[in-house]
Amino acid sequence: MASLSPDIVIIGGGIGGGTLATVLARNGLEVVVLERETIYPDRVRGEWIAPWGVAEFQRLGLLDLLYGNGAIHVERNVSYDENWSPDVAEQRALDLTKLLPEIPGPLCIGHPTMCNVFSASATAAGAQVLTGVKEIEVVADTRPTVLFSSNGSSVQLRPRLVVGADGRNSIVRKQLGFPVLADEPHNLLGGMLVANVPDWPRHVQAIGTEDRFHYLVFPQGKDMVRLYACYNFADRTKFAGPDREARLLLAFRLNCLPYAEAILGGTPVGSFNSYSNEDHWVDDPTAAGTVLIGDAAGHNDPVTGQGVSIVARDVRVVSDILVSTRDWDRIDLAAYVDERRERMRRLRIAAGLASKVRVEFGDHARERRARVSQRALERQLSPMPGTLIGPERLPPEAYTPETIEKLIAP
């Protein structure tokens, strides 16, 4: 170890931990990153970055790293849906390049790729990244303590600050007793990477619903696509068992999707796993000598794909605070707490609307989805654009119950 009293210890070397370590080390802070994995697994999440998240990586000076490792921009969103023909869906397509003037659309790149990119960039910036770390224990204090085992040896660090960036099942959050709030689970969402789909247009994403199946398709590098499926708990057996990958592919034989046969001819890469789909959040992700970021601080319902954008904003806001003042105290992070609290509140509202509109099934739900889509084309006020351009860019009234009721009402 370079020092047993570094400025910052970051628990978790994934996207958030690696990104924050890179930024802080570039600004002269002594940073140690502790990561449990030795090889980053495919977590089936975090592969689509909304335009507002792309803008955050640009502000952090890290966007070129993503471009250099295969990230591709998506230019059009086509809602191939049972409510209209494919031709009509293409006429109604959303031009994603015009949402933010400085950003040419969302970005698609694999989750393990991003973890590896930012781990390497953190190391190159001067951070010490330890992998395969075990038995991590954090004791909160104005000068916190971090205990862990590395290569069979016990180590104790006394940093000035601990950052919990260790995901949804955060050890830091659990050990320090941060209370977690959550919505009721309402459906399941899972994903699978599929190779050998060369006919899928590289700059088009598709999102739609047919019968009892909500789907999302995002292009990845080369000839790959990432498929996501969202469905009711009552339908979970359809995508369970040893042949669940084949069943998922067959589920994409949709009348509304013109590229269905191209997907069915693909080859699954890895397994298909699904998770309950709801929001979890920590109202105040700070404690004495500790701050949580990313999924450790709570995650948004992934139906709108905000995870990477959220952690990029977390990194930017927290790093701005830590770089601008070197005498850190919990009160210094109050701006982060307040900004994140309101940001996540707005994103919860948008995700709740998205789940209601896209992932409820039957005749009434289908008619409601058609109404909401038409009102969106007419630019009626809605919280949904906030998931693309950033929740803070919409007026507060976009998130009121009255606005949502007006949007979905018959």
Buried (B, 14 or more C-beta within 10 A) or exposed (E): EEEEEBBBBBBBBBBBBBBBBBBBBBEEBBBBBBBBBEEBEBBBBBBBBBBBBBBBBBBBEBBEBBEEBBBBBBBBBBBBBBBBEBEEBBEBBBEBBEBBEEBBBBBBBBBBBBBBBBBBBBBEBBBBBBBEBEEBEBBBEEEBBBEBBBEEEEBEBBBBBBBBBBBBEBBBBBBBEBEBEEBEEBBBBBBBBBBBBEEBBBBBBBBBBBEBBBBBBBBBBEBBBBBBBBBBEEBEEBBEEEEBBEBBBEBBEBEBBBBBEBBBEBEBBEEBEBBEBBBBBBBBBBBBBBBBBBBBBBBBBBBBBBBBBBBBBBBBBBBBBBBEEEEBEBEBBEEBBEBBBBBBBBBBBBBBBBBBBBBBBEEEBBEBBBBBBEBBEEEEBBBBBBBBBBBEEBEEEBBBEEBBEEBBEE
